Amino acid sequence: MAAPNRELADFLKRCRAQRDPDQAGLPPDGRVRRVPGLRREEVARLAGVSADYYGRLEQGRPITPSPAVVEAIAHALGLDAAGRAHLDDLIGVTGTRPQTHTPTVQRLRPGLHQLLDSLDAAVPALVLGRRSAVLGANRMARALFADFDALPPAERNYTRWLFLDQDARALFVDWEVQARAAVENLRLDAVRETDRRATQELVAELREHSEEFDRWWRQHRVHRRTHGSKRLLHPMVGELTVQYETLSLPGDSETTMFLYTAEAGSSSAQALDLLASWTLPSRQRAPERPRE
């Protein structure tokens, strides 16, 4: 008999607990709700399935619902696109799923290194791989965030840096927003990971050393980082806000490039320009004019 799909069971329970009955369109029934969220039978009714069927699904029983049923349950729980994708992934995961192995070390192809270098003058750029490992960072990204190249290879991880490096906590004015997003993105990707052991080791380390990571991980919320903004208090150039956009790299679905820009003419853009000039290698700087 297949082992229960505990990740699916946990996700469904937490989504049900977070779902507001009013937002789900349920009329008041006069009963006192002892716990927040929806009852199992309410999710089943909204999804158009029997309470017994949904109950077995929430227990992680080895059943495979049809795409139409998955869509109905996602709608009943109010899942966004990331949540729906996560549910799709979990439906195909069982406790006895065989482990597969991929190369444990990801490396960028030479053309991507050249692309990062070509953006060096003005645009901070990061490339993240599996488990948010930092695979590449140009000069501007290292100046804006941290010199990831100087870290030991095992510590070149964006999420690990966010939670375990005190400089990261001091750098982000909106640290909690950025850290929660990193946890939820890691949660989303963890199900798709082929190297489960490495993922489990990273999660175990962060849960042990960070109370915030442990609390947010247990909430089992998911989020896909596609675009957004970050507020920083940089030790060299002061306060600035940068917007980021993500690019999926053709031919490599496990790597994502993050590009950071600031609004033209803003104080944040001026701060980026100043950072670029201060971190420019000395041989590339314009020579100073002699004093009269």
TAWO-V455165 format. One line per field, one symbol per residue. ss: DSSP state (A for helix, B for strand, O for the rest). phi: phi as a letter, one per 40 degrees, with the letter a starting at -180 (. if undefined). A space follows every 50 residues. Layout:
ss = ???
phi = ???
//
This chain:
ss = OOOOOAAAAAAAAAAAAAOOOOOOOOOOOOOOOOOOOOOAAAAAAAAOOO AAAAAAAAOOOOOOOOAAAAAAAAAAOOOOAAAAAAAAAAAOOOOOOOOO OOOOOOOOOAAAAAAAAAOOOOOBBBBBOAAABBBBBOAAAAAAOOOAAA OOAAAOBAAAAAAAOAAAAAABOOAAAAAAAAAAAAAAAAOOOOOAAAAA AAAAAAAAAOAAAAAAAAAOOOOOOOBBBBBBBBOOOBBBBBBBBBBBBO OBBBBBBBBBBOOOOOAAAAAAAAAAAAOOOAAAOOOOOOOO
phi = .cccccccccccccccccccdcccgccdbgccccbcgccdcccccccgbc ccccdccccgccbbccdccccccdcccgcccccccccdccdcbbcbcccb bbdcbcbccdcccccdcccdcabcabbbbcfgcccaacdcccccbacccc cddcbcbccccdcbbccccccccbdcccccccccccdccccccccccccc ccccccccbbcccccccccfcbabcbaibbbbbcccbgcabbcbbbbccd gaccbbcbbbbbcdgcccccccccccccbcddcccccccccc
//
